[in-house]
Amino acid sequence: MSAHCMLTGTRPGFGNTISHSHRRTPRRFDPNIQSKRYWLPSEGRYVRLRLSAKGIKTVDAIGVEAAVARIRARGVRV
């Protein structure tokens, strides 16, 4: 599975590593993806979400119910 956030949709960015001699080689900038388990009271079960660090802060701000609703609106199965 590629490194992307279920809530924000953040995906890896691509660029170049530039050495001291200015030779360029391709590289990836991966988002900080963490797997976190949340209790979903409406369904009476835990859900495991793969979120970026910013996504975890968003869940803390809006709540897990609203976050799961946004994830499902994007078409991701939870």
N, CA, C and O atoms as a Tripos MOL2 file, in Angstrom:
@<TRIPOS>MOLECULE
protein
  312   311    78     0     0
PROTEIN
NO_CHARGES

@<TRIPOS>ATOM
      1 N           0.8380   -1.1700    0.0000 N.3       1 MET1
      2 CA          0.0000    0.0000    0.0000 C.3       1 MET1
      3 C           0.8880    1.2400    0.0000 C.2       1 MET1
      4 O           1.8700    1.3170    0.7390 O.2       1 MET1
      5 N           0.5260    2.2150   -0.8450 N.am      2 SER2
      6 CA          1.3480    3.4080   -0.9160 C.3       2 SER2
      7 C           1.1540    4.2580    0.3330 C.2       2 SER2
      8 O           0.1530    4.1280    1.0380 O.2       2 SER2
      9 N           2.1020    5.1090    0.5910 N.am      3 ALA3
     10 CA          2.0590    5.9520    1.7880 C.3       3 ALA3
     11 C           1.1320    7.1310    1.5270 C.2       3 ALA3
     12 O           1.5620    8.1560    0.9970 O.2       3 ALA3
     13 N          -0.1470    6.9890    1.9010 N.am      4 HIS4
     14 CA         -1.0620    8.1200    1.7950 C.3       4 HIS4
     15 C          -2.0090    8.1400    2.9780 C.2       4 HIS4
     16 O          -2.2960    7.1110    3.5900 O.2       4 HIS4
     17 N          -2.4880    9.3400    3.2860 N.am      5 CYS5
     18 CA         -3.3510    9.5600    4.4320 C.3       5 CYS5
     19 C          -4.8030    9.3250    4.0280 C.2       5 CYS5
     20 O          -5.2480    9.8080    2.9870 O.2       5 CYS5
     21 N          -5.5420    8.5830    4.8550 N.am      6 MET6
     22 CA         -6.9400    8.2960    4.5510 C.3       6 MET6
     23 C          -7.8170    9.5420    4.6760 C.2       6 MET6
     24 O          -8.8320    9.6480    3.9880 O.2       6 MET6
     25 N          -7.4460   10.4770    5.5330 N.am      7 LEU7
     26 CA         -8.2730   11.6580    5.7800 C.3       7 LEU7
     27 C          -7.9190   12.8250    4.8610 C.2       7 LEU7
     28 O          -8.7970   13.3740    4.1950 O.2       7 LEU7
     29 N          -6.6650   13.2020    4.8180 N.am      8 THR8
     30 CA         -6.2640   14.3690    4.0380 C.3       8 THR8
     31 C          -5.8970   14.0230    2.5990 C.2       8 THR8
     32 O          -5.8710   14.9050    1.7400 O.2       8 THR8
     33 N          -5.6140   12.7470    2.3260 N.am      9 GLY9
     34 CA         -5.2370   12.3470    0.9720 C.3       9 GLY9
     35 C          -3.8100   12.6840    0.6070 C.2       9 GLY9
     36 O          -3.4400   12.6160   -0.5650 O.2       9 GLY9
     37 N          -3.0040   13.0450    1.5830 N.am     10 THR10
     38 CA         -1.6060   13.3940    1.3270 C.3      10 THR10
     39 C          -0.8620   12.1930    0.7660 C.2      10 THR10
     40 O          -0.9420   11.0960    1.3180 O.2      10 THR10
     41 N          -0.1410   12.3960   -0.3220 N.am     11 ARG11
     42 CA          0.6290   11.3430   -0.9770 C.3      11 ARG11
     43 C           2.0950   11.7610   -1.0650 C.2      11 ARG11
     44 O           2.4150   12.9250   -0.8250 O.2      11 ARG11
     45 N           2.9850   10.8390   -1.4040 N.am     12 PRO12
     46 CA          4.3910   11.2180   -1.5200 C.3      12 PRO12
     47 C           4.6090   12.2700   -2.5990 C.2      12 PRO12
     48 O           3.9570   12.2690   -3.6430 O.2      12 PRO12
     49 N           5.5430   13.1640   -2.3120 N.am     13 GLY13
     50 CA          5.9790   14.1330   -3.3070 C.3      13 GLY13
     51 C           7.2920   13.6500   -3.8980 C.2      13 GLY13
     52 O           8.0000   12.8510   -3.2850 O.2      13 GLY13
     53 N           7.6100   14.1300   -5.0750 N.am     14 PHE14
     54 CA          8.8250   13.6810   -5.7470 C.3      14 PHE14
     55 C           9.7050   14.8760   -6.0720 C.2      14 PHE14
     56 O           9.2160   15.9680   -6.3620 O.2      14 PHE14
     57 N          10.9980   14.6500   -6.0190 N.am     15 GLY15
     58 CA         11.9440   15.7200   -6.3090 C.3      15 GLY15
     59 C          13.3180   15.1400   -6.5450 C.2      15 GLY15
     60 O          13.4580   13.9670   -6.8890 O.2      15 GLY15
     61 N          14.3160   15.9520   -6.3630 N.am     16 ASN16
     62 CA         15.6900   15.5340   -6.5840 C.3      16 ASN16
     63 C          16.5330   15.7920   -5.3490 C.2      16 ASN16
     64 O          16.3550   16.7890   -4.6490 O.2      16 ASN16
     65 N          17.4630   14.8660   -5.0940 N.am     17 THR17
     66 CA         18.5220   15.1090   -4.1270 C.3      17 THR17
     67 C          19.6550   15.7470   -4.9040 C.2      17 THR17
     68 O          20.0780   15.2220   -5.9350 O.2      17 THR17
     69 N          20.1480   16.8710   -4.4200 N.am     18 ILE18
     70 CA         21.2130   17.5680   -5.1310 C.3      18 ILE18
     71 C          22.4840   17.4690   -4.2980 C.2      18 ILE18
     72 O          22.5380   17.9540   -3.1680 O.2      18 ILE18
     73 N          23.5000   16.8380   -4.8640 N.am     19 SER19
     74 CA         24.7560   16.6310   -4.1400 C.3      19 SER19
     75 C          25.6000   17.9060   -4.1690 C.2      19 SER19
     76 O          25.2310   18.9070   -4.7830 O.2      19 SER19
     77 N          26.7310   17.8360   -3.4920 N.am     20 HIS20
     78 CA         27.6400   18.9840   -3.4570 C.3      20 HIS20
     79 C          28.1090   19.3550   -4.8630 C.2      20 HIS20
     80 O          28.3030   20.5340   -5.1610 O.2      20 HIS20
     81 N          28.2900   18.3570   -5.7280 N.am     21 SER21
     82 CA         28.7310   18.6190   -7.1030 C.3      21 SER21
     83 C          27.5590   18.9780   -8.0130 C.2      21 SER21
     84 O          27.7380   19.1360   -9.2200 O.2      21 SER21
     85 N          26.3810   19.1060   -7.4510 N.am     22 HIS22
     86 CA         25.1440   19.4770   -8.1440 C.3      22 HIS22
     87 C          24.6150   18.3730   -9.0610 C.2      22 HIS22
     88 O          23.8480   18.6460   -9.9850 O.2      22 HIS22
     89 N          25.0230   17.1310   -8.8080 N.am     23 ARG23
     90 CA         24.4400   16.0020   -9.5310 C.3      23 ARG23
     91 C          23.0720   15.7370   -8.9250 C.2      23 ARG23
     92 O          22.9270   15.7440   -7.7020 O.2      23 ARG23
     93 N          22.0670   15.5030   -9.7590 N.am     24 ARG24
     94 CA         20.6960   15.3120   -9.2840 C.3      24 ARG24
     95 C          20.2770   13.8530   -9.4050 C.2      24 ARG24
     96 O          20.4410   13.2340  -10.4570 O.2      24 ARG24
     97 N          19.7370   13.3130   -8.3210 N.am     25 THR25
     98 CA         19.2090   11.9570   -8.3300 C.3      25 THR25
     99 C          17.7870   11.9980   -7.7700 C.2      25 THR25
    100 O          17.5120   12.7580   -6.8410 O.2      25 THR25
    101 N          16.8870   11.1940   -8.3230 N.am     26 PRO26
    102 CA         15.4970   11.2560   -7.8890 C.3      26 PRO26
    103 C          15.2880   10.7330   -6.4630 C.2      26 PRO26
    104 O          16.0000    9.8420   -6.0010 O.2      26 PRO26
    105 N          14.3000   11.3050   -5.7850 N.am     27 ARG27
    106 CA         13.9810   10.8770   -4.4280 C.3      27 ARG27
    107 C          12.4970   11.1020   -4.1720 C.2      27 ARG27
    108 O          11.8130   11.7730   -4.9450 O.2      27 ARG27
    109 N          12.0030   10.5210   -3.0580 N.am     28 ARG28
    110 CA         10.6140   10.6840   -2.6300 C.3      28 ARG28
    111 C          10.5550   11.4110   -1.3010 C.2      28 ARG28
    112 O          11.3950   11.1960   -0.4270 O.2      28 ARG28
    113 N           9.5620   12.2700   -1.1520 N.am     29 PHE29
    114 CA          9.2690   12.9130    0.1170 C.3      29 PHE29
    115 C           8.0050   12.2530    0.6500 C.2      29 PHE29
    116 O           6.9010   12.6100    0.2390 O.2      29 PHE29
    117 N           8.1520   11.2940    1.5610 N.am     30 ASP30
    118 CA          7.0010   10.5630    2.0890 C.3      30 ASP30
    119 C           6.3430   11.3320    3.2230 C.2      30 ASP30
    120 O           7.0350   11.9330    4.0450 O.2      30 ASP30
    121 N           5.0080   11.3200    3.2780 N.am     31 PRO31
    122 CA          4.3280   11.9310    4.4260 C.3      31 PRO31
    123 C           4.5320   11.0770    5.6680 C.2      31 PRO31
    124 O           4.8360    9.8880    5.5740 O.2      31 PRO31
    125 N           4.3610   11.6950    6.8320 N.am     32 ASN32
    126 CA          4.5610   11.0210    8.1170 C.3      32 ASN32
    127 C           3.2960   10.2150    8.4390 C.2      32 ASN32
    128 O           2.4060   10.7020    9.1360 O.2      32 ASN32
    129 N           3.2210    8.9820    7.9270 N.am     33 ILE33
    130 CA          2.0310    8.1480    8.0740 C.3      33 ILE33
    131 C           2.1400    7.3020    9.3460 C.2      33 ILE33
    132 O           3.1440    6.6280    9.5770 O.2      33 ILE33
    133 N           1.0850    7.3540   10.1620 N.am     34 GLN34
    134 CA          0.9970    6.5630   11.3790 C.3      34 GLN34
    135 C          -0.2990    5.7570   11.3420 C.2      34 GLN34
    136 O          -1.3050    6.2170   10.8020 O.2      34 GLN34
    137 N          -0.2730    4.5700   11.9100 N.am     35 SER35
    138 CA         -1.4750    3.7560   12.0430 C.3      35 SER35
    139 C          -2.0140    3.9660   13.4500 C.2      35 SER35
    140 O          -1.3050    3.7340   14.4300 O.2      35 SER35
    141 N          -3.2690    4.4050   13.5550 N.am     36 LYS36
    142 CA         -3.8350    4.7480   14.8550 C.3      36 LYS36
    143 C          -5.2180    4.1350   14.9810 C.2      36 LYS36
    144 O          -5.9860    4.0950   14.0190 O.2      36 LYS36
    145 N          -5.5260    3.6560   16.1820 N.am     37 ARG37
    146 CA         -6.8020    3.0010   16.4550 C.3      37 ARG37
    147 C          -7.6940    3.9440   17.2450 C.2      37 ARG37
    148 O          -7.2860    4.4820   18.2740 O.2      37 ARG37
    149 N          -8.9210    4.1430   16.7540 N.am     38 TYR38
    150 CA         -9.8830    5.0200   17.4200 C.3      38 TYR38
    151 C         -11.1410    4.2330   17.7570 C.2      38 TYR38
    152 O         -11.5340    3.3300   17.0170 O.2      38 TYR38
    153 N         -11.7740    4.5800   18.8820 N.am     39 TRP39
    154 CA        -13.0590    4.0000   19.2590 C.3      39 TRP39
    155 C         -14.1550    4.7890   18.5480 C.2      39 TRP39
    156 O         -14.2220    6.0140   18.6540 O.2      39 TRP39
    157 N         -15.0100    4.0760   17.8260 N.am     40 LEU40
    158 CA        -16.1170    4.6860   17.0900 C.3      40 LEU40
    159 C         -17.4020    4.3630   17.8480 C.2      40 LEU40
    160 O         -17.9460    3.2710   17.6800 O.2      40 LEU40
    161 N         -17.9080    5.2870   18.6850 N.am     41 PRO41
    162 CA        -19.0500    4.9710   19.5610 C.3      41 PRO41
    163 C         -20.3300    4.6510   18.7970 C.2      41 PRO41
    164 O         -21.1310    3.8420   19.2640 O.2      41 PRO41
    165 N         -20.5410    5.2670   17.6350 N.am     42 SER42
    166 CA        -21.7860    5.0360   16.9000 C.3      42 SER42
    167 C         -21.9020    3.5990   16.4120 C.2      42 SER42
    168 O         -23.0090    3.0760   16.2810 O.2      42 SER42
    169 N         -20.7580    2.9520   16.1390 N.am     43 GLU43
    170 CA        -20.7730    1.5680   15.6570 C.3      43 GLU43
    171 C         -20.3550    0.5830   16.7400 C.2      43 GLU43
    172 O         -20.4330   -0.6290   16.5360 O.2      43 GLU43
    173 N         -19.9110    1.0890   17.8910 N.am     44 GLY44
    174 CA        -19.5100    0.2290   18.9940 C.3      44 GLY44
    175 C         -18.2980   -0.6260   18.6920 C.2      44 GLY44
    176 O         -18.2220   -1.7750   19.1280 O.2      44 GLY44
    177 N         -17.3410   -0.0730   17.9460 N.am     45 ARG45
    178 CA        -16.1370   -0.8330   17.5800 C.3      45 ARG45
    179 C         -14.9640    0.1170   17.3780 C.2      45 ARG45
    180 O         -15.1230    1.3330   17.2730 O.2      45 ARG45
    181 N         -13.7750   -0.4900   17.3280 N.am     46 TYR46
    182 CA        -12.5720    0.2650   17.0180 C.3      46 TYR46
    183 C         -12.3750    0.3050   15.5070 C.2      46 TYR46
    184 O         -12.7290   -0.6410   14.8020 O.2      46 TYR46
    185 N         -11.8100    1.4010   15.0150 N.am     47 VAL47
    186 CA        -11.4010    1.4850   13.6180 C.3      47 VAL47
    187 C          -9.9150    1.8310   13.5860 C.2      47 VAL47
    188 O          -9.4440    2.6480   14.3770 O.2      47 VAL47
    189 N          -9.1930    1.2130   12.6810 N.am     48 ARG48
    190 CA         -7.7720    1.4890   12.5330 C.3      48 ARG48
    191 C          -7.6060    2.3570   11.2910 C.2      48 ARG48
    192 O          -7.9850    1.9650   10.1880 O.2      48 ARG48
    193 N          -7.0330    3.5420   11.4900 N.am     49 LEU49
    194 CA         -6.8700    4.4940   10.4030 C.3      49 LEU49
    195 C          -5.3900    4.7330   10.1450 C.2      49 LEU49
    196 O          -4.5870    4.7950   11.0760 O.2      49 LEU49
    197 N          -5.0380    4.8680    8.8660 N.am     50 ARG50
    198 CA         -3.6740    5.2210    8.4730 C.3      50 ARG50
    199 C          -3.6800    6.7140    8.1600 C.2      50 ARG50
    200 O          -4.1500    7.1390    7.1050 O.2      50 ARG50
    201 N          -3.1480    7.5030    9.0980 N.am     51 LEU51
    202 CA         -3.2310    8.9540    9.0100 C.3      51 LEU51
    203 C          -1.8510    9.5800    9.0270 C.2      51 LEU51
    204 O          -0.9070    9.0280    9.5930 O.2      51 LEU51
    205 N          -1.7500   10.7440    8.3970 N.am     52 SER52
    206 CA         -0.5390   11.5420    8.5270 C.3      52 SER52
    207 C          -0.5940   12.2550    9.8670 C.2      52 SER52
    208 O          -1.6320   12.2600   10.5290 O.2      52 SER52
    209 N           0.5170   12.8570   10.2690 N.am     53 ALA53
    210 CA          0.5570   13.5850   11.5370 C.3      53 ALA53
    211 C          -0.4620   14.7210   11.5230 C.2      53 ALA53
    212 O          -1.0980   14.9940   12.5410 O.2      53 ALA53
    213 N          -0.6200   15.3820   10.3840 N.am     54 LYS54
    214 CA         -1.6230   16.4470   10.2650 C.3      54 LYS54
    215 C          -3.0310   15.8600   10.3550 C.2      54 LYS54
    216 O          -3.9230   16.4850   10.9290 O.2      54 LYS54
    217 N          -3.2390   14.6710    9.7970 N.am     55 GLY55
    218 CA         -4.5410   14.0150    9.8790 C.3      55 GLY55
    219 C          -4.9190   13.6630   11.3110 C.2      55 GLY55
    220 O          -6.0880   13.7610   11.6830 O.2      55 GLY55
    221 N          -3.9380   13.2520   12.1220 N.am     56 ILE56
    222 CA         -4.1950   12.9390   13.5340 C.3      56 ILE56
    223 C          -4.6260   14.2010   14.2730 C.2      56 ILE56
    224 O          -5.5420   14.1600   15.0940 O.2      56 ILE56
    225 N          -3.9670   15.3220   13.9830 N.am     57 LYS57
    226 CA         -4.3500   16.5950   14.6080 C.3      57 LYS57
    227 C          -5.7470   17.0180   14.1660 C.2      57 LYS57
    228 O          -6.4920   17.6010   14.9530 O.2      57 LYS57
    229 N          -6.1070   16.7350   12.9210 N.am     58 THR58
    230 CA         -7.4390   17.0620   12.4240 C.3      58 THR58
    231 C          -8.4970   16.2430   13.1470 C.2      58 THR58
    232 O          -9.5440   16.7750   13.5160 O.2      58 THR58
    233 N          -8.2370   14.9490   13.3530 N.am     59 VAL59
    234 CA         -9.1720   14.1000   14.1000 C.3      59 VAL59
    235 C          -9.3260   14.6200   15.5240 C.2      59 VAL59
    236 O         -10.4370   14.6240   16.0560 O.2      59 VAL59
    237 N          -8.2440   15.0560   16.1490 N.am     60 ASP60
    238 CA         -8.3170   15.6160   17.4980 C.3      60 ASP60
    239 C          -9.1860   16.8750   17.5270 C.2      60 ASP60
    240 O          -9.8640   17.1350   18.5220 O.2      60 ASP60
    241 N          -9.1700   17.6510   16.4480 N.am     61 ALA61
    242 CA         -9.9050   18.9090   16.4120 C.3      61 ALA61
    243 C         -11.3880   18.7050   16.1040 C.2      61 ALA61
    244 O         -12.2410   19.3160   16.7490 O.2      61 ALA61
    245 N         -11.7100   17.8430   15.1130 N.am     62 ILE62
    246 CA        -13.1090   17.7140   14.6750 C.3      62 ILE62
    247 C         -13.8240   16.5140   15.2640 C.2      62 ILE62
    248 O         -15.0510   16.4390   15.2030 O.2      62 ILE62
    249 N         -13.0850   15.5770   15.8320 N.am     63 GLY63
    250 CA        -13.6860   14.3750   16.4020 C.3      63 GLY63
    251 C         -13.6440   13.2060   15.4340 C.2      63 GLY63
    252 O         -13.5710   13.3810   14.2180 O.2      63 GLY63
    253 N         -13.6910   12.0080   16.0050 N.am     64 VAL64
    254 CA        -13.5350   10.8010   15.1950 C.3      64 VAL64
    255 C         -14.7570   10.5500   14.3160 C.2      64 VAL64
    256 O         -14.6130   10.0470   13.2020 O.2      64 VAL64
    257 N         -15.9590   10.8900   14.7930 N.am     65 GLU65
    258 CA        -17.1790   10.6590   13.9980 C.3      65 GLU65
    259 C         -17.1480   11.4810   12.7180 C.2      65 GLU65
    260 O         -17.4200   10.9560   11.6390 O.2      65 GLU65
    261 N         -16.8170   12.7680   12.8270 N.am     66 ALA66
    262 CA        -16.7500   13.6430   11.6570 C.3      66 ALA66
    263 C         -15.6200   13.2240   10.7170 C.2      66 ALA66
    264 O         -15.7600   13.3010    9.4960 O.2      66 ALA66
    265 N         -14.5070   12.7820   11.2890 N.am     67 ALA67
    266 CA        -13.3740   12.3590   10.4730 C.3      67 ALA67
    267 C         -13.7280   11.1180    9.6610 C.2      67 ALA67
    268 O         -13.4130   11.0420    8.4740 O.2      67 ALA67
    269 N         -14.3830   10.1400   10.2970 N.am     68 VAL68
    270 CA        -14.7820    8.9220    9.5820 C.3      68 VAL68
    271 C         -15.8070    9.2650    8.5040 C.2      68 VAL68
    272 O         -15.8010    8.6610    7.4310 O.2      68 VAL68
    273 N         -16.6830   10.2230    8.7750 N.am     69 ALA69
    274 CA        -17.6560   10.6540    7.7600 C.3      69 ALA69
    275 C         -16.9430   11.2540    6.5490 C.2      69 ALA69
    276 O         -17.3250   10.9920    5.4090 O.2      69 ALA69
    277 N         -15.9010   12.0630    6.7970 N.am     70 ARG70
    278 CA        -15.1270   12.6480    5.6870 C.3      70 ARG70
    279 C         -14.3880   11.5770    4.9000 C.2      70 ARG70
    280 O         -14.3220   11.6380    3.6720 O.2      70 ARG70
    281 N         -13.8290   10.5890    5.6080 N.am     71 ILE71
    282 CA        -13.1020    9.5160    4.9360 C.3      71 ILE71
    283 C         -14.0590    8.7170    4.0520 C.2      71 ILE71
    284 O         -13.7270    8.3850    2.9140 O.2      71 ILE71
    285 N         -15.2400    8.4110    4.5720 N.am     72 ARG72
    286 CA        -16.2250    7.6630    3.7880 C.3      72 ARG72
    287 C         -16.7350    8.4920    2.6090 C.2      72 ARG72
    288 O         -17.0480    7.9310    1.5590 O.2      72 ARG72
    289 N         -16.8250    9.8070    2.7600 N.am     73 ALA73
    290 CA        -17.2530   10.6780    1.6610 C.3      73 ALA73
    291 C         -16.2460   10.6530    0.5200 C.2      73 ALA73
    292 O         -16.6150   10.8470   -0.6390 O.2      73 ALA73
    293 N         -14.9650   10.4130    0.8420 N.am     74 ARG74
    294 CA        -13.9320   10.3080   -0.2000 C.3      74 ARG74
    295 C         -13.9770    8.9570   -0.8980 C.2      74 ARG74
    296 O         -13.2760    8.7460   -1.8880 O.2      74 ARG74
    297 N         -14.7970    8.0410   -0.3910 N.am     75 GLY75
    298 CA        -14.9350    6.7300   -1.0160 C.3      75 GLY75
    299 C         -14.0170    5.6680   -0.4610 C.2      75 GLY75
    300 O         -13.8680    4.6060   -1.0660 O.2      75 GLY75
    301 N         -13.3920    5.9290    0.6840 N.am     76 VAL76
    302 CA        -12.4980    4.9610    1.3160 C.3      76 VAL76
    303 C         -13.3040    4.1210    2.2990 C.2      76 VAL76
    304 O         -14.0950    4.6580    3.0750 O.2      76 VAL76
    305 N         -13.1070    2.8150    2.2690 N.am     77 ARG77
    306 CA        -13.8140    1.9100    3.1680 C.3      77 ARG77
    307 C         -13.1320    1.8990    4.5230 C.2      77 ARG77
    308 O         -11.9120    1.7570    4.6110 O.2      77 ARG77
    309 N         -13.9330    2.0500    5.5930 N.am     78 VAL78
    310 CA        -13.3750    2.0600    6.9580 C.3      78 VAL78
    311 C         -13.8850    0.8350    7.6890 C.2      78 VAL78
    312 O         -13.5500    0.6280    8.8560 O.2      78 VAL78
@<TRIPOS>BOND
     1     1     2 1
     2     2     3 1
     3     3     4 2
     4     3     5 am
     5     5     6 1
     6     6     7 1
     7     7     8 2
     8     7     9 am
     9     9    10 1
    10    10    11 1
    11    11    12 2
    12    11    13 am
    13    13    14 1
    14    14    15 1
    15    15    16 2
    16    15    17 am
    17    17    18 1
    18    18    19 1
    19    19    20 2
    20    19    21 am
    21    21    22 1
    22    22    23 1
    23    23    24 2
    24    23    25 am
    25    25    26 1
    26    26    27 1
    27    27    28 2
    28    27    29 am
    29    29    30 1
    30    30    31 1
    31    31    32 2
    32    31    33 am
    33    33    34 1
    34    34    35 1
    35    35    36 2
    36    35    37 am
    37    37    38 1
    38    38    39 1
    39    39    40 2
    40    39    41 am
    41    41    42 1
    42    42    43 1
    43    43    44 2
    44    43    45 am
    45    45    46 1
    46    46    47 1
    47    47    48 2
    48    47    49 am
    49    49    50 1
    50    50    51 1
    51    51    52 2
    52    51    53 am
    53    53    54 1
    54    54    55 1
    55    55    56 2
    56    55    57 am
    57    57    58 1
    58    58    59 1
    59    59    60 2
    60    59    61 am
    61    61    62 1
    62    62    63 1
    63    63    64 2
    64    63    65 am
    65    65    66 1
    66    66    67 1
    67    67    68 2
    68    67    69 am
    69    69    70 1
    70    70    71 1
    71    71    72 2
    72    71    73 am
    73    73    74 1
    74    74    75 1
    75    75    76 2
    76    75    77 am
    77    77    78 1
    78    78    79 1
    79    79    80 2
    80    79    81 am
    81    81    82 1
    82    82    83 1
    83    83    84 2
    84    83    85 am
    85    85    86 1
    86    86    87 1
    87    87    88 2
    88    87    89 am
    89    89    90 1
    90    90    91 1
    91    91    92 2
    92    91    93 am
    93    93    94 1
    94    94    95 1
    95    95    96 2
    96    95    97 am
    97    97    98 1
    98    98    99 1
    99    99   100 2
   100    99   101 am
   101   101   102 1
   102   102   103 1
   103   103   104 2
   104   103   105 am
   105   105   106 1
   106   106   107 1
   107   107   108 2
   108   107   109 am
   109   109   110 1
   110   110   111 1
   111   111   112 2
   112   111   113 am
   113   113   114 1
   114   114   115 1
   115   115   116 2
   116   115   117 am
   117   117   118 1
   118   118   119 1
   119   119   120 2
   120   119   121 am
   121   121   122 1
   122   122   123 1
   123   123   124 2
   124   123   125 am
   125   125   126 1
   126   126   127 1
   127   127   128 2
   128   127   129 am
   129   129   130 1
   130   130   131 1
   131   131   132 2
   132   131   133 am
   133   133   134 1
   134   134   135 1
   135   135   136 2
   136   135   137 am
   137   137   138 1
   138   138   139 1
   139   139   140 2
   140   139   141 am
   141   141   142 1
   142   142   143 1
   143   143   144 2
   144   143   145 am
   145   145   146 1
   146   146   147 1
   147   147   148 2
   148   147   149 am
   149   149   150 1
   150   150   151 1
   151   151   152 2
   152   151   153 am
   153   153   154 1
   154   154   155 1
   155   155   156 2
   156   155   157 am
   157   157   158 1
   158   158   159 1
   159   159   160 2
   160   159   161 am
   161   161   162 1
   162   162   163 1
   163   163   164 2
   164   163   165 am
   165   165   166 1
   166   166   167 1
   167   167   168 2
   168   167   169 am
   169   169   170 1
   170   170   171 1
   171   171   172 2
   172   171   173 am
   173   173   174 1
   174   174   175 1
   175   175   176 2
   176   175   177 am
   177   177   178 1
   178   178   179 1
   179   179   180 2
   180   179   181 am
   181   181   182 1
   182   182   183 1
   183   183   184 2
   184   183   185 am
   185   185   186 1
   186   186   187 1
   187   187   188 2
   188   187   189 am
   189   189   190 1
   190   190   191 1
   191   191   192 2
   192   191   193 am
   193   193   194 1
   194   194   195 1
   195   195   196 2
   196   195   197 am
   197   197   198 1
   198   198   199 1
   199   199   200 2
   200   199   201 am
   201   201   202 1
   202   202   203 1
   203   203   204 2
   204   203   205 am
   205   205   206 1
   206   206   207 1
   207   207   208 2
   208   207   209 am
   209   209   210 1
   210   210   211 1
   211   211   212 2
   212   211   213 am
   213   213   214 1
   214   214   215 1
   215   215   216 2
   216   215   217 am
   217   217   218 1
   218   218   219 1
   219   219   220 2
   220   219   221 am
   221   221   222 1
   222   222   223 1
   223   223   224 2
   224   223   225 am
   225   225   226 1
   226   226   227 1
   227   227   228 2
   228   227   229 am
   229   229   230 1
   230   230   231 1
   231   231   232 2
   232   231   233 am
   233   233   234 1
   234   234   235 1
   235   235   236 2
   236   235   237 am
   237   237   238 1
   238   238   239 1
   239   239   240 2
   240   239   241 am
   241   241   242 1
   242   242   243 1
   243   243   244 2
   244   243   245 am
   245   245   246 1
   246   246   247 1
   247   247   248 2
   248   247   249 am
   249   249   250 1
   250   250   251 1
   251   251   252 2
   252   251   253 am
   253   253   254 1
   254   254   255 1
   255   255   256 2
   256   255   257 am
   257   257   258 1
   258   258   259 1
   259   259   260 2
   260   259   261 am
   261   261   262 1
   262   262   263 1
   263   263   264 2
   264   263   265 am
   265   265   266 1
   266   266   267 1
   267   267   268 2
   268   267   269 am
   269   269   270 1
   270   270   271 1
   271   271   272 2
   272   271   273 am
   273   273   274 1
   274   274   275 1
   275   275   276 2
   276   275   277 am
   277   277   278 1
   278   278   279 1
   279   279   280 2
   280   279   281 am
   281   281   282 1
   282   282   283 1
   283   283   284 2
   284   283   285 am
   285   285   286 1
   286   286   287 1
   287   287   288 2
   288   287   289 am
   289   289   290 1
   290   290   291 1
   291   291   292 2
   292   291   293 am
   293   293   294 1
   294   294   295 1
   295   295   296 2
   296   295   297 am
   297   297   298 1
   298   298   299 1
   299   299   300 2
   300   299   301 am
   301   301   302 1
   302   302   303 1
   303   303   304 2
   304   303   305 am
   305   305   306 1
   306   306   307 1
   307   307   308 2
   308   307   309 am
   309   309   310 1
   310   310   311 1
   311   311   312 2
@<TRIPOS>SUBSTRUCTURE
     1 MET1         2 RESIDUE 1 A MET
     2 SER2         6 RESIDUE 1 A SER
     3 ALA3        10 RESIDUE 1 A ALA
     4 HIS4        14 RESIDUE 1 A HIS
     5 CYS5        18 RESIDUE 1 A CYS
     6 MET6        22 RESIDUE 1 A MET
     7 LEU7        26 RESIDUE 1 A LEU
     8 THR8        30 RESIDUE 1 A THR
     9 GLY9        34 RESIDUE 1 A GLY
    10 THR10       38 RESIDUE 1 A THR
    11 ARG11       42 RESIDUE 1 A ARG
    12 PRO12       46 RESIDUE 1 A PRO
    13 GLY13       50 RESIDUE 1 A GLY
    14 PHE14       54 RESIDUE 1 A PHE
    15 GLY15       58 RESIDUE 1 A GLY
    16 ASN16       62 RESIDUE 1 A ASN
    17 THR17       66 RESIDUE 1 A THR
    18 ILE18       70 RESIDUE 1 A ILE
    19 SER19       74 RESIDUE 1 A SER
    20 HIS20       78 RESIDUE 1 A HIS
    21 SER21       82 RESIDUE 1 A SER
    22 HIS22       86 RESIDUE 1 A HIS
    23 ARG23       90 RESIDUE 1 A ARG
    24 ARG24       94 RESIDUE 1 A ARG
    25 THR25       98 RESIDUE 1 A THR
    26 PRO26      102 RESIDUE 1 A PRO
    27 ARG27      106 RESIDUE 1 A ARG
    28 ARG28      110 RESIDUE 1 A ARG
    29 PHE29      114 RESIDUE 1 A PHE
    30 ASP30      118 RESIDUE 1 A ASP
    31 PRO31      122 RESIDUE 1 A PRO
    32 ASN32      126 RESIDUE 1 A ASN
    33 ILE33      130 RESIDUE 1 A ILE
    34 GLN34      134 RESIDUE 1 A GLN
    35 SER35      138 RESIDUE 1 A SER
    36 LYS36      142 RESIDUE 1 A LYS
    37 ARG37      146 RESIDUE 1 A ARG
    38 TYR38      150 RESIDUE 1 A TYR
    39 TRP39      154 RESIDUE 1 A TRP
    40 LEU40      158 RESIDUE 1 A LEU
    41 PRO41      162 RESIDUE 1 A PRO
    42 SER42      166 RESIDUE 1 A SER
    43 GLU43      170 RESIDUE 1 A GLU
    44 GLY44      174 RESIDUE 1 A GLY
    45 ARG45      178 RESIDUE 1 A ARG
    46 TYR46      182 RESIDUE 1 A TYR
    47 VAL47      186 RESIDUE 1 A VAL
    48 ARG48      190 RESIDUE 1 A ARG
    49 LEU49      194 RESIDUE 1 A LEU
    50 ARG50      198 RESIDUE 1 A ARG
    51 LEU51      202 RESIDUE 1 A LEU
    52 SER52      206 RESIDUE 1 A SER
    53 ALA53      210 RESIDUE 1 A ALA
    54 LYS54      214 RESIDUE 1 A LYS
    55 GLY55      218 RESIDUE 1 A GLY
    56 ILE56      222 RESIDUE 1 A ILE
    57 LYS57      226 RESIDUE 1 A LYS
    58 THR58      230 RESIDUE 1 A THR
    59 VAL59      234 RESIDUE 1 A VAL
    60 ASP60      238 RESIDUE 1 A ASP
    61 ALA61      242 RESIDUE 1 A ALA
    62 ILE62      246 RESIDUE 1 A ILE
    63 GLY63      250 RESIDUE 1 A GLY
    64 VAL64      254 RESIDUE 1 A VAL
    65 GLU65      258 RESIDUE 1 A GLU
    66 ALA66      262 RESIDUE 1 A ALA
    67 ALA67      266 RESIDUE 1 A ALA
    68 VAL68      270 RESIDUE 1 A VAL
    69 ALA69      274 RESIDUE 1 A ALA
    70 ARG70      278 RESIDUE 1 A ARG
    71 ILE71      282 RESIDUE 1 A ILE
    72 ARG72      286 RESIDUE 1 A ARG
    73 ALA73      290 RESIDUE 1 A ALA
    74 ARG74      294 RESIDUE 1 A ARG
    75 GLY75      298 RESIDUE 1 A GLY
    76 VAL76      302 RESIDUE 1 A VAL
    77 ARG77      306 RESIDUE 1 A ARG
    78 VAL78      310 RESIDUE 1 A VAL
